[in-house]
Amino acid sequence: MPFRPVRSRPESDAAKSLKQSKEQARHIAMRLDDAWLRFQTKLAIRRGRVETVIPYTGYGSTSWIRVLARVVRSDPRDAAGHANPLQESMRGWRNFTSAPVANAAVQVTVAGEVHHVVADRGGVVDARIPVALGAGWHTITLKSGESRTVEAPVEVVADDADFGVVSDIDDTVMVTALPRPFLAAWNTFVLNEHARTPTPGMAVLYERIARTAPSAPVLYLSTGAWNVAPTLSRFLSRNLYPAGPKLLTDWGPTPDRWFRSGQEHKKNSLERLADEFPTIKWLLVGDDGQHDEAIYSEFAQRHPENVKAIAIRQLSPGEAVLAGGRSKTGGQPTPGVPWIYAPDGAGMSARLEELGIIRGEVRSADDPEEGDVAKETA
């Protein structure tokens, strides 16, 4: 039978109209965002704001590091590090309203070697740089234009590392108790880290994980904006959570949508970690409000070799209502990947101990129960 080429059907008028509408909306979103950035920049320059680099915690391997930072125009007193305690509490909304320096040229110095990188249109620096560093924590420096040189910590993961933690933030390590539609705005504009509430037992759980596997990296994955990274860092440090990189996102429009997708950000971040650290099995920690279960389940289905276990914090009825309900799909079972559910860190700790992922607590010789057991044994 002779080959007959298949003719494609002409695009319908309705499909063309929908496509044109999406293109128009995309262009409107980008134009509005560009106009807002121009207005912010002009106003900041008129007010004497200076170029400032806000460093974030980076991570990497012995052969490369991922440098994270943001370049904005800020008050000269903040840029010089002279903020008073009140200003420190206000810094959440200041970081949000500070004008980003689009396409800023940034000098990154690593072990005496200077690298040149460029920020994106929102002032965010997210660059991968080749290095030769030993495993552990290192300090790099960043500078943009006439800005003050700032230091940023970078965690270099050992080449033979085989375990790590990826943790959600809102409703996982901190209790937000706010409706999700208002959560981002509240966290950014109103609440400071002193008023946030840590989730019971979670800091102790992470400390036990760190004792069991001292070289395991702990990364915090959130749909929050980069603007709130300093506030989140102070909260985590104040509540004794282990130090680690925060993988946040930007709220601005993209070429194909008005607002960035938080779910896509989490999915893409997990895929990137699987590619960057193919030998690491991750403990994925989240909550059962909305999307974490589905995102982690999909990742485990695609990369079972990169998932040690999935730990889901069960929200209370009140928290679930504020979160917009619980996940309707739940976690889909994956062979070899255990799922655990608990309402707090203590419950998760017990289950992870049963699975052998963390070591059991060792009682001291002064513990009364331990003493009684020793006497009975003798």
SVG drawing of the C-alpha trace seen along z (x, -y; Angstrom):
<svg xmlns="http://www.w3.org/2000/svg" viewBox="-14 -62 57 72">
<polyline fill="none" stroke="black" stroke-width="0.4" points="0.0,0.0 1.5,-3.3 2.4,-5.8 0.0,-8.6 1.0,-11.6 -1.4,-12.5 -2.6,-16.0 -2.9,-17.9 -6.2,-19.4 -6.3,-23.1 -6.4,-24.9 -9.9,-25.9 -10.9,-29.5 -11.7,-28.9 -8.3,-27.3 -6.6,-30.2 -8.5,-32.7 -7.7,-31.0 -4.0,-30.9 -4.0,-34.6 -5.7,-35.4 -3.0,-33.5 -0.3,-35.2 -1.8,-38.6 -2.3,-37.9 1.3,-36.7 2.6,-39.9 0.4,-42.1 1.8,-40.3 5.4,-40.8 4.8,-44.4 3.2,-45.2 6.0,-43.6 8.6,-45.4 6.8,-48.7 6.6,-48.1 10.3,-47.2 11.2,-50.4 9.1,-52.5 10.7,-50.7 14.2,-51.4 13.5,-55.1 12.0,-55.6 14.8,-53.8 17.5,-55.8 15.7,-59.1 15.6,-58.0 19.3,-57.3 19.0,-53.5 22.2,-51.7 23.0,-48.4 23.1,-45.6 23.7,-41.9 21.6,-39.7 23.4,-36.4 21.7,-33.0 23.0,-29.6 24.4,-27.7 25.2,-24.1 27.2,-21.8 29.7,-19.0 33.5,-18.9 33.5,-19.9 30.8,-22.6 28.6,-24.8 25.3,-26.5 25.5,-30.2 22.2,-31.8 21.7,-35.5 19.6,-38.5 20.7,-42.0 18.4,-44.9 18.6,-48.6 18.2,-49.2 18.5,-51.8 22.3,-52.6 21.9,-51.9 20.6,-48.4 23.3,-47.9 25.9,-48.8 24.5,-46.4 23.3,-49.1 19.7,-48.0 18.3,-48.2 16.1,-45.4 12.9,-47.1 14.2,-47.4 15.3,-43.7 11.8,-42.7 10.5,-44.9 12.9,-43.5 10.5,-41.0 8.4,-43.6 11.4,-45.8 13.0,-42.9 9.7,-42.6 9.5,-46.3 13.2,-46.8 13.8,-47.4 15.6,-44.4 18.6,-45.2 17.8,-43.4 20.7,-41.6 23.2,-42.8 26.8,-41.7 28.0,-39.9 31.6,-38.9 31.7,-35.7 35.0,-34.8 35.6,-31.2 38.9,-30.1 40.6,-33.2 39.3,-32.7 36.9,-35.3 33.9,-34.2 31.5,-36.5 27.8,-35.7 24.6,-37.7 21.4,-38.0 18.0,-37.5 15.4,-40.2 14.3,-39.9 17.8,-40.4 18.1,-36.7 21.5,-35.1 21.3,-31.3 24.5,-30.2 26.5,-26.9 30.2,-27.5 33.0,-24.9 35.2,-24.6 37.6,-22.2 36.6,-22.2 36.6,-19.7 33.3,-18.4 31.9,-20.6 31.0,-24.2 32.8,-27.0 32.4,-30.8 32.4,-32.7 32.1,-36.4 29.8,-38.3 29.9,-41.9 27.9,-43.8 29.0,-47.2 29.7,-49.5 28.0,-47.3 29.5,-46.1 31.2,-42.8 29.2,-40.2 29.8,-36.6 27.6,-33.6 27.8,-30.1 28.0,-27.1 27.5,-23.4 29.7,-21.1 28.3,-17.5 30.8,-14.7 31.2,-12.6 30.3,-9.4 27.1,-10.9 24.2,-8.6 21.5,-10.2 19.9,-13.6 16.8,-15.5 14.4,-17.7 11.9,-19.4 8.9,-21.6 8.6,-24.7 5.1,-26.0 3.0,-23.6 5.9,-21.2 8.7,-22.9 6.6,-25.9 2.9,-26.2 1.3,-28.9 -2.4,-28.6 -3.5,-30.9 -5.6,-30.4 -3.3,-29.5 -4.5,-32.4 -3.3,-34.9 -0.2,-32.9 2.4,-34.3 1.3,-38.0 1.1,-37.6 4.6,-36.0 6.1,-38.6 4.5,-41.9 3.4,-41.3 4.9,-38.5 8.5,-38.4 10.4,-35.4 9.8,-36.0 6.1,-35.5 6.3,-32.2 5.6,-29.0 7.8,-25.9 6.1,-22.6 6.4,-20.5 9.2,-18.0 10.5,-18.8 13.7,-20.5 14.5,-17.6 13.8,-15.1 16.2,-17.0 18.8,-17.1 18.5,-13.3 18.9,-12.9 22.0,-15.1 23.5,-13.0 22.8,-9.8 24.2,-11.1 26.4,-14.1 27.3,-14.6 23.7,-14.4 22.6,-17.7 19.3,-19.2 17.6,-21.4 14.4,-23.4 12.1,-23.4 9.3,-26.0 7.0,-27.9 7.8,-31.1 9.5,-34.0 13.2,-34.7 12.4,-38.0 11.6,-36.1 14.8,-34.0 16.5,-36.1 13.5,-35.9 13.2,-32.1 16.9,-31.7 16.6,-33.6 13.6,-31.5 15.3,-28.2 18.4,-29.2 16.6,-30.6 14.6,-27.3 17.7,-25.2 17.0,-23.6 20.1,-22.5 21.6,-24.9 20.9,-24.2 20.1,-25.8 16.6,-27.1 15.1,-26.5 12.6,-29.3 11.1,-30.9 10.0,-34.2 6.5,-35.5 6.8,-37.3 5.2,-36.3 6.7,-33.9 6.5,-33.9 3.5,-31.5 1.6,-32.5 0.8,-35.4 2.2,-33.9 4.8,-31.2 3.5,-27.7 4.6,-26.7 4.0,-23.0 6.2,-23.2 8.9,-24.8 8.9,-21.9 8.8,-19.3 11.6,-21.0 13.7,-21.4 13.4,-17.7 14.3,-16.7 17.4,-18.9 18.5,-17.3 18.1,-13.8 20.3,-14.9 22.9,-16.7 23.2,-13.9 22.3,-10.6 23.7,-8.5 21.7,-10.2 18.5,-8.8 16.4,-11.6 14.1,-11.6 11.2,-13.8 9.3,-15.6 6.1,-17.5 2.5,-17.8 -0.9,-16.5 -2.4,-19.9 -2.9,-20.0 0.1,-19.0 3.2,-17.6 1.9,-14.0 1.2,-14.1 4.5,-15.8 6.6,-13.4 4.7,-10.4 5.3,-11.4 9.0,-11.9 9.2,-8.5 7.5,-6.9 10.1,-8.4 13.1,-8.1 12.6,-5.3 16.4,-4.9 16.6,-8.5 14.0,-8.2 14.8,-6.7 11.4,-7.4 8.5,-9.9 7.4,-11.5 4.1,-13.4 3.0,-15.6 -0.8,-15.1 -2.4,-18.5 -4.9,-19.0 -8.6,-19.5 -8.2,-23.2 -4.9,-23.4 -6.4,-21.3 -9.3,-23.8 -7.0,-26.7 -4.8,-24.9 -7.7,-24.4 -8.3,-20.8 -6.2,-17.7 -4.7,-16.1 -7.5,-14.1 -5.1,-11.8 -2.7,-10.9 0.5,-9.1 0.7,-6.3 2.7,-3.3 6.1,-2.8 8.0,0.5 10.8,0.1 9.8,-3.5 8.1,-3.5 5.6,-6.2 5.1,-7.4 2.4,-9.7 2.5,-11.5 1.1,-14.7 4.4,-16.0 8.2,-15.4 8.0,-12.9 5.7,-10.6 7.9,-10.9 11.0,-10.2 9.5,-7.0 8.5,-5.7 11.9,-6.6 13.7,-4.8 11.6,-1.7 12.7,-1.9 16.3,-2.2 16.7,-5.6 17.7,-7.3 19.4,-5.7 17.6,-5.1 18.1,-7.4 21.0,-6.3 20.1,-6.6 22.8,-8.0 24.1,-6.1 22.3,-8.6 18.9,-7.8 16.8,-6.2 15.2,-3.7 18.5,-2.6 19.8,-2.2 16.9,0.1 17.4,2.2 21.2,2.5 20.3,3.7 17.8,6.3 20.3,7.6 23.1,7.8"/>
</svg>
